Amino acid sequence: MTDMAHPAALVTWGGFVLALVFGAVANKSNFCIMGAISDVVNMGHWGRVRMWMLAVAVAIIGASLLQLSGLVDLSRSLYPRPTLPWLSLIVGGLCFGFGMTLAGGCANKNLIRLGGGSLRSLVVLVFVGISGYMTLKGLFGQWRATLLDPVSIDLAAFGLASASLPVLLARLTGLPASTALMVTAATISLALLAFVFRDARFRRNRLQVASSVILGLVIVGGWYLTGHLGYGENRETLETVYFATNSRTLESLSFVAPTAYSLELLMLWTDKSLRVTFGITSAAGVVLGSLAAAVATRRFRWEGFASLEDLCNQLVGAMLMGFGGVTAVGCTIGQGLSGLSTLALGSLLAVTGIIVGSWIAMQWLKRRL
Amino acid sequence: MEFNREFDASGMSCPGPVMRVQELLGGMQSGEVLRVITTDPGSIDDMATLAEASGHALLKHASENSKFVFYLRRA
């Protein structure tokens, strides 16, 4: 192994191990953001939303500490960039939310289900990958780039270096950047923790509490891995680069574009310009982590499509998820955990779109049932 | 186990079964039992959550011929 290859190998293998943990824990604890929204909308049950919010709080605290200690520069990630493509974030979020509800789960949930033996999820993921790739580089990408992305706000024109809540607070109050970050991260995470632990049933559920903390820590681990350990000088070009990420900047977990890049790598394996990346190994890691948990808990079970209607719903849902996940710059995990941990304004828009899209799909399903 | 009504949700994905089950239970008399058949593994957790959230009793659940069977008693 050459010196140059070392950070890339660290990032890809590290991403695999982090995702292995993520997949196993998510399988064991039934972590599912679509399920969380469904529980609230259909049953008024907030348990899984509390799981999600606890993971977000842990991720915000961890990511902010990494930022404050100077170990990573989150402003260079995709989420808080100063040009805010608000229409893409909202439309992409709505499509993703609607699609994941039709498909019975988001991209992450389908990776987890695949590990649990669902061949139905394998087909869903192939279509998520195709649609995602079409949105990155194909026909859908042309629509995205010409119709949606240009509708944006350049926050740099308003003196904001990045589109995040701490930067907005610093601009409005004149606080130093680090103080604004501390104030924002502390306020939001404490509010989330208060909401999460207000419920006695949730406090007693050690599996859900521990799982949420671990899932949040995995997101922090992703930032540290790609943003610190994987950041360095390329000995060939003498440029300082982020090694082994598709976005060429620091990343944490996200699953739509990585599913598309996984398909690309498998189909164009002999193209030497393509590399195994953090996103690709993390998608594989979630599947294998989930497989390990499913086997260990004896919940592994082969599953296929049950009906033609089921197949249609899943395929339409998968196409919407692929388009929406790329257009909104992330999925329920990419924007809903990794993005929110950066306190990016765009992540709030995208996640709102996902929740609303899922709610609309549930109302539509109710009428059809 | 005896039941008053049956709903076969085979082929339906989450959140479809739980949405329909909730609607059906809403139209039943208190104490009546609904037998539900699903193929979606997610329904195991969904039915338990439904029972916890709504007060209906999940009397029994079992796996039969690659399907899941639940008995829920209306609160």
Interface residues (C-beta under 8 A of the other chain):
Chain A: N30 C32 M34 G35 S38 D39 N42 M43 G44 H45 G47 T101 A103 G104 G105 R113 G116 S118 R299 R301 E303 A306 S307 E309 D310 N313 Q314 M362 L365 K366 L369
Chain B: S10 G11 M12 S13 C14 P15 G16 V18 M19 R20 Q22 E23 T39 D40 P41 G42 D45 D46 T49 L50 E52 A53 S54 S66
